[in-house]
Amino acid sequence: MSYIDLLQPVIVLSKAIGTFLREEQSSIMQSDISFKGRSNDMVSRADKEAERRFVEGLEKLLPEAGFIAEEGTSTKKGEVYNWIIDPLDGTTNYLYGIPFYCTSVALRQNDEIVLGVIYDPVHDECFSAAKGEGARLNGKPVSVSAQDDLSMALVAMGFPYDDRGKMSTYLQLLDNVNARTRGIRRPGAAALDMAYLACGRFEVFYEYGLSPWDVAAGSLIVAEAGGKVTDFDGGDDFLFGEHILCANTKLHAEMLPLLNDWP
């Protein structure tokens, strides 16, 4: 399969669904919102409809593929290929009118992410990568920051929705990182945080309590942009291991010891 040939129709689909989300945003009402578990993990009819459209469109592109999708629209499992979909990353931002949200879709071949597309419909920015082909923003090549001094690095991070048992340790880590870097931002959409890192807007990103659909596309885009992606232990279990660290090679090596005491 040519991943680069598959990339363009996925970009087209992502842009169409992102446009739907942007146009739908103003009409979302309180009655359209439901909750998954805790009261701060919201889902709207827009999330569900966007995921339905992704599943429908991606099935046409690759009929043999299965799905790992946040809202559970399809539970079909593929033997070789599986799409990993977050139809709306940054739902809380979206519902509150904060212009930082995106769609995120990745293709997994066996145990490897081989294609990723993240689309920000507010700013019409499409971040994409096919394995071995580099990372792009609106078709132009991008790379991670060359910053090699952690004290000068701008860091993005996030807080978990439902795993609050480790928050005291996480806040200590936050304080430690803040003291050693230029500063920390918490925009509220992990996929878009990673996309920003891939084009040099952030220099480090870390978070725990994540799911595969939060990080799948971003992990490939960061790697293809020259970044390093691991879990907090420096291993490769970031997709299902619920925590992730991204940076260029130099800053990654400096950040990792700060995470060594993670529970």
N, C-alpha and C positions, 0 to 999 in steps of 0.2 A: 504494500500500500504506500502511496505517496502522501505523506502527511501534509506537505506544502500545498498539494492540490485540494486536499480536504479542508485546509485552513480557511480559504476564501469563503466558501458557502457557510461555514460556521460563523465567520465575521458578519456576513450579511444577515444571518438569522439573529445573532446577538444584537445587532443594531436595530432590527425591526422590533424585537421584544423590548429592548431598552427604550425605544421611542414610545411603545405602548405604555410602559411604566411611567414615563415622564408625563404623558398626556393624561393618564389615569389618576395621577397623584392628587390633583385638586378636588376630585370627586369622591375620594375615600372618606367614609363617615365612620363614627365610632361603632356603629352596628356591623361594619365590615371587618372589624378586628376581633381576632380570637387569640387565645394564649396557649402556649405549649409548655406545660409544667409551671414554672414560676411566672409571676405576673409581669416580669420585665422581658419575657421572651415572646414577642408578639408576632403574629402572622396575619396578613390581610388577604382579601380575595385577590388582590393584585399579585401577591406572591404565588398563589395557587394557579391563577390563570397563566402567569408567565411560565411557570414550570410545565403546565400542560402544553403550551405552545412549543417549548423547548423539546419535550419528549416527542411530540408529533413531528416536528421538523427534523430532529436528529435521527429518528427511526427511518425516515426516507433516505437520509444520507448514508446510513450504515445499518441496514436491517438486522445484521447478526449481532449487533452490540446490545448489551444490557445497560442498566442505569443504577447509579447510586445518587439519589436525589433527595434534597432536604425535606421536601413536603410529601414525599412518598407517592407521587403520582404514578410511578411505575416501579414494580419490584422485579421486573425481568432481569435475569442475570445472564451475561454473556460468557462464553467459555474462554474467549481471548480478549475481546474488547468490551469496555464498560465506560459509558459517559458518566462523569461526576459533575453534578449541576447544583449551583446555588442560583436560583432564579432572581433573587434580590438580596444581595449582601448589604447590610446596613438598613434593615427594615425599620428600626427605631428612628434613625435619621430621616428616612423616607416619610414616615407617618407624622413626624414633627416638622416637616418642611425644611430639614437641614440638607443642603445640597452636596452630600457626600454618600453616595450609594452606587451600586453597580450590579451588573449581571456577571456571572462567572461560570465557565464551562470548560471541562478538561476531558481528554480522552486517555484512558488507561489501557495499555496493551500488556496483558499479563500483570506483572508487578511494576510496570514503568509508565510514568506519565509521558505521553509523546506529543500532545497538542494542548494548547491552552489559549483561551480568549477571555479577556476581562473588558467590559464595555461600561464606560461612565456616560450615561445619556445627558447629564446636566451640562457637561463640558464637551460633549461629542469627542471623547478620547477613547480610542480602542487600542488596548495593549494585547499583543499576540505573540505566540511562539510556536514553532514546530521543531521537534527534536533535531538538533544538528544544524538549524538554519538561523540561529540568532533570535534576538527579541526585537520587537518593533512597536512603535507608537504611531498610529495612523500611517503605517506603511514605511516609516523611516526608522533605521536602526537606532537602538538605544543601548546604553551600558550603565552599570552601577557606578556610583561615585568612586573616584580614585583616592578619596580622603584616607590617610593612613594614621591619623592622630585621633584617638578615641575622645580626647578632651574637646575636639572640634567637631564631633559627629552629632548630627541631629537624629534622634531616636523616635521611632513610632512603636507604640505598644497598645495592648487592649486588656480589658478586664473580662473574666468569665461571666456567663449568665447564670450558671447553675452550680458550679463547684466552688462554694464559698469556704470550704474547710481549710484551704491553704492561703487564705487572703492575708493573714498577718505576715507570713513569710514572703508573700508576693509584694506586699507593701514595703517590707524591708529591702527587698531587691530593687523596687522602684526608687527608694531613697538613695540606695547605693549607686544605681545607674545614673540618676539625676546629678549626683555629686561629681561623677567622673566624665560627664559628657556636656555638650553645649546646651542640651535641653531635651525635653520629652514632649511628644504630642500624642493625643489619644483621639483620633478622628472618628472611629466607630465602625469601620468596615475593613476587616482583615485583608480581603482580596485586593482592595484598592490600596491599602497600605503597602502591600507587597509590590503592586504595580508601580507605585510611586518610588519605591526603593530601586526597582529595576531601571528607572530612568534618572536616578540620581537625586531625587527630591528629598528622600530620606536616606540615611546611611546605615541604619540598623533597624530591624524590626524583630520583636519577640512577643510571644503571647502563649498562654496556656488555656486549656478548656475549649479547644477548637475541634471541629469535625472535618472530615475529608473534603467536603464541598467548600469549606472556608479557605483551604490552602492549596488544593490540587492544581488549579490553573496558575496561581501565583508562583508556586514552587518551580514550575518549569520556566516561566517567564523570567524569574530572577536568575535561575541557573544559566539560561541562554543569554542573559545580559552580562554574564561573567561573575555572578555572585555565588556565594556558598550557602547551602540550605541544609540544616540538620535539626535534630531534636535538641533538647537542653543538655543531653549527654554527649553530644557530638556524633550521634549515630544517625541512621536513616529512617527512624520510625516516626517521622513527623506527620505522615499522612493519617495514621490511625492512633498514634501515640499521644495526641492531644496537646503537644507543645512544640513550638517551632522557633528557630533562631535563623535570621537571614542577615547577611552583610557581605561586604567584599572579604577576600581571604584574610587580609591583615586585621581588620576590625573584628571579624568573626573569631579569630584566635585570641583577641584581647577580651572579647565579651564572654567567651565560654567559661573561663574560670569564675566569673561572677555568678554563674548559674550552677556551679558544681554542688552547692549545698541544697539544691532543689529537692523537695521530698520525693 
